[in-house]
Amino acid sequence: MPGLIERYRDRLPFAPGDPVVSLDEGATPLVLAPRLSERAGTEVWLKLEGANPTGSFKDRGMTCAVSAAVREGSHAVVCASTGNTAASTAAYAARAGLRGAVIVPEGKIATGKLAQALMHGARVVALRGNFDEALALVRELAREQPISLVNSINEFRIEGQKTAAFEIVEALDAELDALCIPVGNAGNITAYWRGFKELGARPRMLGFQAAGAAPLVRGAPVAHPETVASAIRIGNPARWEEAMDAMSSSGGAVEAVSDEQILAAYSFLARSEGIFCEPASAASVAGLLAHGAGDAQRVVCVLTGNGLKDPQTALEQAGAVITCEPELDAVERAVLQ
Ligand code: AN7
């Protein structure tokens, strides 16, 4: 399958002949979740964005942002990130032959994401501060230097990410009543709503934030956001107004879910649906289970990132391995008991 820009060129700000930096992102699976549907009392589908090339939905926006940076003659791309944007920026910068630099909160990004950013050769800066401080600093940096900022305040990011909504509308023939989605910096919910509106679909947009990092729910920025879902540990979302508009004009809502609810949904998806997403992604399912989706008959939950990104949280949640002597009896007992 060709990448997003080629598939949706007529709906994206790229002309034929423009440079395209792609890893064949998008075209991710949309799978029915029978056990989750039973628990939620409605038909639930899961959009597996962890199947993108770097393991998260960020690649949809990054193919557009980095292609535009090349078109503009940029030599470097930079972002602030809780991890996934950093991994995606680093990969697409490598692909384009651009310098990549990422600013992440020190000690607060999942191991897999750090490994990705470093392997792709980006300059990785660990800030002694949180994501919101990092974003404020890169915004200033990009004003003063000829560098492309590829956070979701970059319009090309939103344009690329709206294609996930196109894929859902195509797959379900526009028959969906609600979309459940985790909200951090609020770029993705903004992008989905734009994509749905462009195709004339109007599902209720149900955004979910971690309780310790829920500025949109509280109606005020959170100075010291905290949650096990490190990807959405964000206290002052850049796309605040647009996210609130998406939820209010679609008849949706924004709600909080506790870390406990997030981890329960994370384990349930892995054990009962065979789907390993990262904790932040499970906030969409936790939200559906905790708050419902009104009278929606068909719901899509967006699983934004792959579980392999964060092996540490997984190992803390999962059962222990069983050690065993190399003898048949012992193996038989270990396997069958
Ligand atoms: C797995 O990587 O902000 O509401 O810097 O990685 O569009 O911010 C990540 C966000 C949900 C929230 N799920 O999306 C970053 C970053 C996962 C994420 C979100 C993120 P937005």
Residues whose N, C-alpha, C, O or C-beta is under 5 A from the ligand:
A	BS01	AN7	A80 S81 T82 G83 N84 T85 A86 P182 V183 G184 N185 A186 G187 N188 I189 A231 A280 S281 T304 G305
